[in-house]
């Protein structure tokens, strides 16, 4: 089964992330307006808001942990890619000369000319 190119999938994820960031920004502005009116966390006397606030704190902690995990995974992938590129670059220097032509290498024992 063939997988779709990573580019379109990455674009969808990026678009979704941007929409979520816009929503968070809007919610933050609303929170600041309410806070300037005297309504502040942990919302004593407002049971429903206090319960929501606890949910937000728990979710924030979980997201922080997931973000740290994703950062570690990303770091490993970057390191792996850097190592792979180092190997490929080393091989490239030994296979091709500055003119882009192969250095004494042959394909199946015969030199191929174009």
N, C-alpha and C positions, 0 to 999 in steps of 0.2 A: 504494500500500500504506500503510495507516494504522499509525503507530507507537503502542505502548502509552504511557500517561501516564508522565511522568518520576518521579512520586511513588513508585509501586510498585517501579520499578527502583532508585531511590535507596535505598529501604528495604531491598531485598535486598542491595545493596552494603554498606550500613551494618551489617546483621546479620552478613554474612560477615566484615567488618572486625572487629566485636566478638568473633566467635568466634576469629579469628586472634590478636587481642590477648590473649584469655584463654589461648590456647595458649602464646604467647610468655611471658606472665607465669608460667605453670606451669613452663615450661622454664627460665626464669631462676631460679626458686626451687630447682629441681633442681641447676642449675649452681652456685649459691651453697653448697648443701649439700656438693657434691663438692669445691668449692674450700676449704671449711672443713676438709675431711678431707685436704687437702694436694695435691689434683689440680688443677693450674692450667695455663692456656694459656701457651705454645703446646704443651703436652703432650709434652715431651721424653720419649722412651722409650716412648711410646704411639703407634705409627705410624698406626693407624686414627683415633684421636682427633685427631692432628695434621693428617691429611688433611681430616677433617671441619671442623676449625677454619679451615683455609685456604679451604675452600668457603664457610664462613659469612662470612669476611672479604671474599671476592670478591663474594658476593651482597649483603652490606651496602653495599659501595661502589656496586654497580650500582643498588640501591634508593635510595641517597642521591642519585645522579645523576637517576634517574627522578623522585624527589620534587621536586628542584629544577626540573626541566623542567615538571612538573605545576603547581608554584607559579607559574612564569612564565605558563603558559597561563591559569591561573585569574585571575591579575592582569590579563591582557589582556581576559578576558571581563568582569571586574568593571568595568574602565575603559570598555569598549564599552557595557555596560549603563548606566553612569552617564551617558555622553554621550547615549545614546538617551533616557533619562529626562529629561535636561535639555531636549532638543528637544521632547519631548512636553509637558512642563510649560510651556514657553514658548508652545507652540501652544494649550494648554488655556486659558491666561490671556487670549489674544486672541480665542478663540472663544466663551467662556462668561462671563457676568457672575457676581457673587457669589451671585445667587439660583439659579444653575444653568441659567438660560435663555440661549439663544444671543443674542449681541450683534449684532443687525442682519444676521445671516447668513440666508441662505435656501437652500432646497434646490430646485435646478432653477428658480430665479427666483421661486418662490412660497413664502410664509411658511406653515409648517404649524402648525396648532394642534390641540391634543388636548382 
